[in-house]
């Protein structure tokens, strides 16, 4: 990856983070980076419990089942 592309990728990531933060300020919700669930939180330091591990496990099981049926 060349320097120009790395700079563009970094700027894009920063813009996405700013959008998420702006949405959190407006709505009080932010997506969990692990499972994607929108979680209501008062701070960005930690997220409240929201069954993240169970959601990730279920997603992996669904993906594995989908791959198995494709074969």
N, C-alpha and C positions, 0 to 999 in steps of 0.2 A: 504494500500500500504506500503510495507516495505521500509526501508532506501535505500537499493540498487536500487530499482526501481525508487524511487524519484530522486536519484542522476543521474541515466541514463536518466530519462525524462528531467531533468534540462539541462544536457549536450546536449541532442538532440535539445531542444529549442534554446540554445545558438548557436549551429552549424547552425540551420536554419536561425537565425537572421544574423549571419555572412555571410552566402551565399547570402541573400537578399541584404545586404549592399555592398558586393563585386559586385554583379550584378548591383546595382545602380551606383557604381563608374564607371563601364565599360560602361553602356548603358544610364544612366541618368533616368532610369525608376525604379519604385518600386511598388509592389502591395499594393493597399489599403487594410488594414486589415478588413474593414467593408464589402466592396462589391467585392473585389478581382480583380478589374480593374487595369491594369498596367498604372500608371500615370507618366508622365514626370515631374520631379521637379528638382530644383537646390539645394534645401536643404532638409534635413530629418525632419526639425522642423514642417512644415505644408505642406499639399498637396493642389494643386490648385483645384478650383471647377471642378468637373467631374460628376455631377448628381448622386452622391452617394446615396442620400436619395431616388431618383426615382428608381434607380437600385435595392435597397434593397426592396422597396415596390413591384416592379414588380416580384422579385424573390419570395417574400412571397405569392403573388397572384398566381403565377405559381404553387408553392408547394401546396397551398390550393386547386387549381383546380385539380392537380394530385391526391391528397388524396380523393377528392370528386368522381373522376371517378373510383378509385380503389374499392370503396364500392359498 
